[in-house]
Amino acid sequence: MDRQRRSGEGGWRPKKKAAKKAPSKGWDPVAAWYDQLVGKGGSDYHQHVVLPATLEMLGDISGLRGLDLCCGQGVLVPELMKAGAREVLGVDASPRLIESAQRRFERDRAVRFVVADACAEPSPWADGHFDFAACLMAVHDVPDLPAMARNAAAALKPGGEMVVIFMHPCFRIPRQTHWGWDEGRRLQYRRVDRYGVDLEIPIKTHPGKGESSETLFYHRPLAEVLNAFGQAGLALFGCEELYSHRRSQAGGIRSKGEHRAAREFPMFLGLKLVRASD
């Protein structure tokens, strides 16, 4: 049975072939909420896990031109500039998030932003002149990952590198992965209810409130993610599994088991890719 047929099981929306429609505005409906949540410097996880890992995986970017794909309000940009990037272009589908980014960097001529759907082809910004690219926490937000991967490959010079960090598809699936506690063994475990199907999972931005906007989380099995980048001409040559920096209060009844689980189950997956030579 093929994946698309199986993905309809259990009440989740099946993955559908994309129809022609107006360009996506991404997270525009929830931009104010997201901008407040993440802010200028990024969330707690951005600051302690995602951003440090991105810079380490990118390596020396001094004097290089970079692309921040699905940049949101530009959380990564100041880190890239501090690391010595020559110039950075941020691309995002949300005009409101781009407006926030432009306000923060309006005096920096080495930083530009473009409102564009990362999945729309062809894309004028994907012109093959970038030395490196990064895409943080967005693989699971785009409906057409193969198209985004092709645009990323087209944006890079041959030999150009890209770092992608996203929620770990094996352990972090909204509504389908959960923490559990085994009292007999005194350990915390990770329960995975579903994994091997494509899922479109609605996420409410203000759960419990009468009015709540909604975004979609696109779960894809790991092989599908890797194949999307590989088929676009981006070869994998590095991988990092990133763990939470948070720990429960020491001395708690379950603290030892919770600390062990935090070291055993990664939250995010980081891929380092390189564009194959023409």
VOLUM-56706 format. One record per residue (C-alpha): x, y, z; residue number from 1; residue in one letter. Coordinates in steps of 0.5 Angstrom, whole numbers. Layout:
<pts>
X | Y | Z | NUM | A
...
</pts>
This chain:
<pts>
0 | 0 | 0 | 1 | M
3 | 7 | -2 | 2 | D
4 | 12 | 3 | 3 | R
-1 | 17 | 0 | 4 | Q
-6 | 12 | 1 | 5 | R
-4 | 10 | 8 | 6 | R
-3 | 17 | 11 | 7 | S
-11 | 18 | 11 | 8 | G
-11 | 13 | 17 | 9 | E
-13 | 15 | 24 | 10 | G
-17 | 22 | 22 | 11 | G
-11 | 26 | 20 | 12 | W
-11 | 30 | 13 | 13 | R
-8 | 26 | 7 | 14 | P
-2 | 29 | 3 | 15 | K
-5 | 32 | -3 | 16 | K
-2 | 34 | -10 | 17 | K
-1 | 41 | -9 | 18 | A
-6 | 45 | -14 | 19 | A
-4 | 52 | -17 | 20 | K
-6 | 57 | -13 | 21 | K
-4 | 64 | -11 | 22 | A
3 | 65 | -7 | 23 | P
3 | 63 | 0 | 24 | S
4 | 68 | 5 | 25 | K
7 | 63 | 10 | 26 | G
6 | 65 | 17 | 27 | W
3 | 72 | 16 | 28 | D
-4 | 70 | 20 | 29 | P
0 | 69 | 26 | 30 | V
6 | 73 | 25 | 31 | A
5 | 78 | 31 | 32 | A
4 | 72 | 35 | 33 | W
11 | 69 | 33 | 34 | Y
15 | 75 | 33 | 35 | D
13 | 76 | 40 | 36 | Q
14 | 69 | 42 | 37 | L
21 | 68 | 38 | 38 | V
23 | 76 | 39 | 39 | G
30 | 79 | 36 | 40 | K
34 | 74 | 39 | 41 | G
30 | 68 | 38 | 42 | G
27 | 63 | 43 | 43 | S
31 | 59 | 49 | 44 | D
32 | 54 | 44 | 45 | Y
34 | 58 | 39 | 46 | H
39 | 61 | 44 | 47 | Q
42 | 55 | 47 | 48 | H
41 | 50 | 42 | 49 | V
39 | 52 | 35 | 50 | V
44 | 58 | 33 | 51 | L
50 | 55 | 36 | 52 | P
49 | 49 | 32 | 53 | A
48 | 52 | 26 | 54 | T
54 | 57 | 27 | 55 | L
58 | 51 | 28 | 56 | E
56 | 47 | 22 | 57 | M
57 | 52 | 18 | 58 | L
64 | 53 | 20 | 59 | G
68 | 59 | 17 | 60 | D
64 | 64 | 13 | 61 | I
68 | 70 | 13 | 62 | S
67 | 74 | 7 | 63 | G
62 | 70 | 4 | 64 | L
55 | 71 | 1 | 65 | R
49 | 67 | 5 | 66 | G
42 | 66 | 4 | 67 | L
37 | 65 | 10 | 68 | D
31 | 61 | 7 | 69 | L
25 | 62 | 11 | 70 | C
28 | 67 | 15 | 71 | C
22 | 69 | 19 | 72 | G
24 | 76 | 23 | 73 | Q
31 | 75 | 22 | 74 | G
33 | 71 | 28 | 75 | V
40 | 68 | 25 | 76 | L
42 | 74 | 21 | 77 | V
46 | 78 | 27 | 78 | P
49 | 71 | 28 | 79 | E
51 | 71 | 21 | 80 | L
54 | 78 | 21 | 81 | M
58 | 77 | 27 | 82 | K
61 | 71 | 24 | 83 | A
64 | 75 | 18 | 84 | G
59 | 74 | 13 | 85 | A
60 | 79 | 7 | 86 | R
52 | 80 | 6 | 87 | E
46 | 76 | 7 | 88 | V
39 | 75 | 4 | 89 | L
33 | 73 | 8 | 90 | G
27 | 70 | 4 | 91 | V
20 | 69 | 7 | 92 | D
13 | 68 | 5 | 93 | A
10 | 73 | 10 | 94 | S
10 | 80 | 9 | 95 | P
9 | 82 | 16 | 96 | R
15 | 78 | 19 | 97 | L
19 | 81 | 13 | 98 | I
17 | 88 | 15 | 99 | E
20 | 86 | 22 | 100 | S
26 | 84 | 20 | 101 | A
27 | 90 | 15 | 102 | Q
26 | 94 | 21 | 103 | R
31 | 91 | 25 | 104 | R
36 | 91 | 20 | 105 | F
35 | 98 | 16 | 106 | E
41 | 101 | 17 | 107 | R
45 | 95 | 15 | 108 | D
47 | 95 | 8 | 109 | R
50 | 88 | 8 | 110 | A
43 | 85 | 9 | 111 | V
37 | 85 | 5 | 112 | R
30 | 81 | 5 | 113 | F
25 | 79 | 0 | 114 | V
18 | 77 | 1 | 115 | V
18 | 70 | -3 | 116 | A
15 | 63 | -3 | 117 | D
21 | 59 | -2 | 118 | A
17 | 53 | -5 | 119 | C
15 | 57 | -12 | 120 | A
19 | 56 | -18 | 121 | E
22 | 59 | -21 | 122 | P
25 | 64 | -16 | 123 | S
29 | 70 | -18 | 124 | P
33 | 70 | -12 | 125 | W
35 | 63 | -13 | 126 | A
41 | 65 | -18 | 127 | D
47 | 61 | -16 | 128 | G
51 | 66 | -13 | 129 | H
51 | 64 | -5 | 130 | F
57 | 61 | -2 | 131 | D
52 | 58 | 4 | 132 | F
45 | 58 | 6 | 133 | A
41 | 56 | 12 | 134 | A
34 | 54 | 14 | 135 | C
32 | 54 | 21 | 136 | L
26 | 50 | 24 | 137 | M
22 | 51 | 17 | 138 | A
23 | 44 | 14 | 139 | V
16 | 42 | 17 | 140 | H
13 | 48 | 15 | 141 | D
13 | 48 | 8 | 142 | V
8 | 44 | 4 | 143 | P
13 | 42 | -2 | 144 | D
19 | 40 | 1 | 145 | L
22 | 38 | -6 | 146 | P
21 | 45 | -9 | 147 | A
24 | 48 | -3 | 148 | M
30 | 44 | -4 | 149 | A
31 | 45 | -11 | 150 | R
31 | 53 | -10 | 151 | N
36 | 52 | -5 | 152 | A
40 | 48 | -9 | 153 | A
39 | 53 | -15 | 154 | A
41 | 59 | -10 | 155 | A
48 | 56 | -9 | 156 | L
54 | 56 | -12 | 157 | K
57 | 49 | -14 | 158 | P
60 | 47 | -8 | 159 | G
56 | 51 | -4 | 160 | G
54 | 49 | 3 | 161 | E
47 | 49 | 7 | 162 | M
45 | 47 | 14 | 163 | V
38 | 45 | 15 | 164 | V
36 | 44 | 22 | 165 | I
29 | 42 | 24 | 166 | F
24 | 38 | 29 | 167 | M
27 | 31 | 29 | 168 | H
22 | 27 | 25 | 169 | P
23 | 21 | 29 | 170 | C
22 | 23 | 36 | 171 | F
18 | 30 | 35 | 172 | R
12 | 29 | 32 | 173 | I
6 | 34 | 35 | 174 | P
0 | 29 | 37 | 175 | R
4 | 23 | 35 | 176 | Q
10 | 23 | 40 | 177 | T
9 | 23 | 48 | 178 | H
13 | 23 | 54 | 179 | W
11 | 17 | 59 | 180 | G
14 | 14 | 65 | 181 | W
15 | 7 | 67 | 182 | D
15 | 7 | 75 | 183 | E
18 | 0 | 75 | 184 | G
24 | 1 | 72 | 185 | R
24 | 9 | 74 | 186 | R
25 | 12 | 67 | 187 | L
22 | 16 | 62 | 188 | Q
21 | 14 | 55 | 189 | Y
19 | 17 | 49 | 190 | R
13 | 14 | 46 | 191 | R
12 | 14 | 38 | 192 | V
5 | 13 | 36 | 193 | D
6 | 14 | 28 | 194 | R
12 | 16 | 24 | 195 | Y
12 | 12 | 17 | 196 | G
7 | 17 | 14 | 197 | V
6 | 24 | 11 | 198 | D
2 | 28 | 16 | 199 | L
-1 | 35 | 16 | 200 | E
-2 | 37 | 23 | 201 | I
-6 | 43 | 25 | 202 | P
-3 | 47 | 31 | 203 | I
-7 | 52 | 34 | 204 | K
-3 | 58 | 36 | 205 | T
-7 | 60 | 42 | 206 | H
-10 | 53 | 45 | 207 | P
-16 | 54 | 50 | 208 | G
-18 | 61 | 47 | 209 | K
-24 | 62 | 44 | 210 | G
-21 | 65 | 37 | 211 | E
-14 | 61 | 35 | 212 | S
-10 | 62 | 29 | 213 | S
-8 | 55 | 26 | 214 | E
-1 | 53 | 22 | 215 | T
0 | 47 | 19 | 216 | L
6 | 42 | 21 | 217 | F
8 | 37 | 16 | 218 | Y
11 | 31 | 18 | 219 | H
15 | 27 | 13 | 220 | R
19 | 20 | 15 | 221 | P
27 | 22 | 15 | 222 | L
28 | 18 | 8 | 223 | A
23 | 23 | 5 | 224 | E
27 | 29 | 7 | 225 | V
34 | 26 | 6 | 226 | L
31 | 24 | -1 | 227 | N
28 | 31 | -3 | 228 | A
35 | 34 | -2 | 229 | F
39 | 29 | -5 | 230 | G
34 | 29 | -11 | 231 | Q
35 | 37 | -12 | 232 | A
43 | 36 | -12 | 233 | G
44 | 37 | -5 | 234 | L
49 | 32 | -2 | 235 | A
49 | 30 | 5 | 236 | L
56 | 30 | 8 | 237 | F
54 | 32 | 16 | 238 | G
49 | 30 | 21 | 239 | C
48 | 33 | 28 | 240 | E
42 | 30 | 33 | 241 | E
41 | 36 | 38 | 242 | L
39 | 35 | 45 | 243 | Y
35 | 39 | 50 | 244 | S
39 | 44 | 54 | 245 | H
34 | 44 | 59 | 246 | R
34 | 39 | 66 | 247 | R
28 | 38 | 71 | 248 | S
29 | 41 | 78 | 249 | Q
35 | 36 | 81 | 250 | A
33 | 32 | 87 | 251 | G
26 | 31 | 84 | 252 | G
23 | 24 | 85 | 253 | I
23 | 23 | 77 | 254 | R
29 | 28 | 76 | 255 | S
34 | 22 | 74 | 256 | K
30 | 19 | 69 | 257 | G
28 | 25 | 66 | 258 | E
35 | 27 | 66 | 259 | H
37 | 21 | 62 | 260 | R
31 | 22 | 57 | 261 | A
34 | 29 | 56 | 262 | A
41 | 26 | 54 | 263 | R
38 | 20 | 50 | 264 | E
32 | 23 | 45 | 265 | F
34 | 29 | 41 | 266 | P
29 | 34 | 40 | 267 | M
32 | 37 | 33 | 268 | F
36 | 34 | 27 | 269 | L
41 | 38 | 23 | 270 | G
44 | 37 | 16 | 271 | L
50 | 39 | 13 | 272 | K
49 | 39 | 5 | 273 | L
53 | 41 | -1 | 274 | V
51 | 43 | -8 | 275 | R
54 | 38 | -13 | 276 | A
58 | 41 | -18 | 277 | S
55 | 42 | -25 | 278 | D
</pts>
